[in-house]
């Protein structure tokens, strides 16, 4: 794939919501150089992907907060149940954030 084709391919996958970290790992497994992948991913034409990832994380965080609030209400504000549910929600948020790999553009 030419650099332009690689950039288009990455842009298409990211636009469909494919995690950047997984995409990078797959391309590395296929034999693409890390520098070529980084250059294609940091292409200014798709810098919106970082904000898209932030939007996704805000949605996940909000869903987890609602989940904990509902658990608290349903359990009659039982601190043990609410604490366990909060811990599970925090673990889910951590795992999702750990899997998301975004890079900041150095300006």
N, C-alpha and C positions, 0 to 999 in steps of 0.2 A: 504494500500500500504506500502511496506517496504521502508526504506530510500533509498535503491538503485533504486527501482522502481519509487519513487517520483523524484529522481534526473534525471532518464532517461526521465520521463514524462515532467519535466520542461525543460530539455535540448531540447527535441523534439519540444515543443511549442515555445521556444525562437528561435530556429533555423528557424522555419517557420515564424518568425517575430511577434509573439504574444507579446504585450506589457507586460513587467515584472510586472508592477503595477496591471494591470487587472488580470493577472494570479495569483498573490499573493492574491488579494481580493477574487477571486473565490475559491481558496484553503482554505482560512480562512472561507468562507461561508460553505464549505463542512465539516468543523470541524477539519482541520489540525492545529496543533500547530504552532504559528508564528516562534518558534525556529527551528522546523523541516523544515519549508519552507525556512527560512533564510539560514540554513545550506546547504540545497539542492541548493539554488540559488547561494551561494557563493562557490560552489564546483569548485576547480581549473580546472576541466575538461572542463568547459564552460565559462571561463573568457573572451573568445573572444566576448561574447555577449555585453560587455561594448563597445568594439571598433566597433561592428556592430551598436550599438545605436548611437555612435558618427558619424559614416559614414552616417547613416540616417539623423541625425540632420544637418550635413554639406550639404547634398543634399537638405533638406527642406530650409535651409537658403539661399543656392544658388538660388533655384527656386524663393524664395520670392524677392531676390535682382534683378533677371532678370525681374520678374513681375513688380516691381517698375520702373526699367529702361525702359521697354517697355511702361508702362503707361506714363512716362515722355516724351518719344519720340512721342507717338501717340497724346498726348495732346498739343504738341508744347512747352513742358517744362513749362506748366501752373503750378505754384507752389501750387495752391490750390488742383488741381487734384492729382498731384504727392504726396502731403502731405497726402491727404486722403488715397490714395492707399498705401503709406508707413505705415500709421497707421494701416490699415487693415492687411498688411503683418506682421507687428510687433505683432499684436494680434494673428494671426495664429501661428507664431513662438512660442509665449509665451504659447498658449494653447497646442501645441504639446509637448513642453519641459515640461510643467506642468504634462502632462499625462505620460510621460516617467519616470519611476522610476528605477534608477540604483543605485547600491550600490558599494562603493569602498571597495576593499579588504584591510583590515588592515594588513600590513606586518610588 
